[in-house]
């Protein structure tokens, strides 16, 4: 029951007519033809192989791991005064 006034307020606000949005469609826009649709495969290009993509990600992670290991060894080798 506590939330009923809030729900009614939101519902009433949703029914409000906004004149700026209602008058946006010009007669020329209403007469315009719908744009031609293109097949999705032509737009996206060839599909990516999940195995190849996973291999690339794995190689990148291995390179990053090696770089971080080298940095860690270099930091551990330092003498701290």
C-alpha positions as CSV (number, residue, x, y, z in Angstrom):
1,X,0.0,0.0,0.0
2,X,2.9,2.3,0.6
3,X,4.0,2.2,-3.0
4,X,0.5,2.8,-4.5
5,X,0.8,6.6,-4.7
6,X,4.2,6.3,-6.4
7,X,2.9,3.8,-8.9
8,X,-0.1,6.0,-9.7
9,X,2.1,9.0,-10.2
10,X,4.4,7.1,-12.6
11,X,1.4,5.7,-14.5
12,X,-0.1,9.2,-14.8
13,X,3.2,10.6,-16.0
14,X,3.4,7.9,-18.7
15,X,0.0,9.0,-20.1
16,X,1.2,12.6,-20.7
17,X,1.0,13.9,-24.2
18,X,4.2,15.7,-25.2
19,X,3.4,18.0,-28.2
20,X,7.1,18.4,-29.3
21,X,7.3,14.7,-29.9
22,X,3.8,14.3,-31.5
23,X,4.5,16.9,-34.2
24,X,7.9,15.6,-35.3
25,X,6.6,13.6,-38.3
26,X,6.4,15.9,-41.3
27,X,4.1,15.0,-44.3
28,X,7.2,14.3,-46.4
29,X,8.5,11.9,-43.8
30,X,5.1,10.1,-43.6
31,X,5.1,9.7,-47.5
32,X,8.7,8.5,-47.6
33,X,9.4,4.9,-48.6
34,X,10.8,2.5,-46.1
35,X,14.6,2.0,-46.7
36,X,15.8,-1.1,-48.4
37,X,16.9,-3.9,-46.1
38,X,20.2,-5.6,-46.7
39,X,21.0,-9.2,-45.6
40,X,22.8,-9.3,-42.3
41,X,25.6,-11.6,-43.6
42,X,26.6,-9.0,-46.2
43,X,26.7,-6.3,-43.6
44,X,28.7,-8.3,-41.1
45,X,31.1,-10.1,-43.4
46,X,32.4,-13.6,-43.0
47,X,31.8,-15.3,-39.7
48,X,34.7,-15.6,-37.2
49,X,35.8,-19.0,-36.2
50,X,35.5,-19.4,-32.4
51,X,38.5,-21.8,-32.3
52,X,40.7,-19.3,-34.1
53,X,39.5,-16.4,-31.9
54,X,40.1,-18.5,-28.8
55,X,43.6,-19.4,-30.0
56,X,44.5,-15.7,-30.6
57,X,43.2,-14.8,-27.1
58,X,45.1,-17.7,-25.5
59,X,48.3,-16.6,-27.3
60,X,47.9,-13.0,-26.2
61,X,47.3,-14.0,-22.6
62,X,50.4,-16.2,-22.7
63,X,52.5,-13.3,-24.0
64,X,51.1,-11.0,-21.3
65,X,51.8,-13.7,-18.6
66,X,55.4,-14.0,-19.8
67,X,55.9,-10.2,-19.7
68,X,54.4,-10.0,-16.2
69,X,56.6,-12.9,-15.0
70,X,59.7,-11.1,-16.4
71,X,58.7,-7.9,-14.7
72,X,58.1,-9.7,-11.4
73,X,61.5,-11.4,-11.5
74,X,63.2,-8.1,-12.3
75,X,61.5,-6.5,-9.3
76,X,62.3,-9.4,-7.0
77,X,66.0,-9.3,-8.1
78,X,66.4,-5.7,-7.0
79,X,68.2,-5.0,-3.7
80,X,66.2,-2.8,-1.4
81,X,68.2,-0.6,1.0
